[in-house]
């Protein structure tokens, strides 16, 4: 059994408490949170665990093998390094850090400590994303031309990070994973409507060496919740709609064909409208799969799917996007 402590039992951390409390192969021995109300709620879900006040309580405990950090993003890098220095395996929520330099220092600390470092890029454990990745690798879509993502909602408004840092890690991690390629440049523009200096809405553009373009629209000031990613290929197009209760993937057999021979210019490009296929994607909870993967990596000394190096790439893109945001959309090379 891998003995786990969850640090941070707030709006998202409580889900880690629930997941690790019932996960086979893991024993949740401690939950730490400075809020008595949050701690009480967490311990009600995990009656076998004991309470703690902060990270120091978890690091001082000899019966804790691994620490899960569900704390504010500004604390991630320092807390992860402290946990690694104490000999603990670390599962830290996204983003790994708020700068590429800090993210690199955490990755280096994990290597020096010989411990597993995993970052909570949850969407890479989503069954629909796994299926979409398989389709792209198998060439079912043809050459990927471009993709665009929409992640908007009304709330949850934060004060310690803008909407881009709060929401974009999901889409950036998916796009990098699906393309298996790092962007060569990024540009971003946004607006601060609720709080001075904190962007509530952002539009991020990524350009890749292969010619693929990716656009991400992000907002916590929008009339309805939408979580969509559209991938346009030369042969087929796919829409991933995570907000839909059942139809997570829609595959469109649509495209523009170039016939091998033609006599008139109008025949050169022809629109192809085929069927729309909605595959049955067996759903498992992404968080459960993510937590199980962490325990397996600890027990089998494996490199996680969402390891520190992958998280560093996401932070590097975010950092470049922030520089572009502050420069009113000027492209920033990576």
Secondary structure, DSSP 8 states (H G I E B T S, - for coil): -EEEEEE--STTHHHHHHHHHT-TTEEEEEEE-S-HHHHHHHHHH-TTSEEESSHHHHHH-TT--EEEE-S-GGGHHHHHHHHHHTT-EEEEES-S-SSHHHHHHHHHHHHHHT--EEEE-GGGG-HHHHHHHHHHHTTTT-SEEEEEEEEEEE----SSS-HHHHHHHHHHHHHHHHHT--EEEEEEEEE-SSBTTB-SEEEEEEEETTS-EEEEEEESEEEEEEEEEEEEESS-EEEEETTSSS--EEEEEEEEEE-S--SSGGGTEEEEEEEEE--------HHHHHHHHHHHHHHHT---TTBHHHHHHHHHHHHHHHHHHHTTT--EE-
